[in-house]
Amino acid sequence: MLITKEEIKAMSAKERAELLSILWDVIEDDPYVDDLAEESEEELRLIQESLEEYKRDPSKVKTWDEAYSELLRRKDN
């Protein structure tokens, strides 16, 4: 079942609060939610290195469209 943004906006405040409560319960029951909680030290280091590399030479960066197209080409080969 998909609930659209428009349907949520049409709900009363009480209904939206109930929906939010249900969503939080589902998130808390998810065994992988802790994996999403925060980045590890290694992930933070990799992010910082990527940012520094970008600052040194922004021309090496690909747009999302370029990266996605490259992935599709690799998949087809």
Secondary structure as GFF3:
##gff-version 3
##sequence-region A 1 77
A	DSSP	alpha_helix	5	10	.	.	.	ID=ss1
A	DSSP	alpha_helix	13	29	.	.	.	ID=ss2
A	DSSP	alpha_helix	33	37	.	.	.	ID=ss3
A	DSSP	alpha_helix	41	56	.	.	.	ID=ss4
A	DSSP	three_ten_helix	58	60	.	.	.	ID=ss5
A	DSSP	alpha_helix	64	76	.	.	.	ID=ss6
###
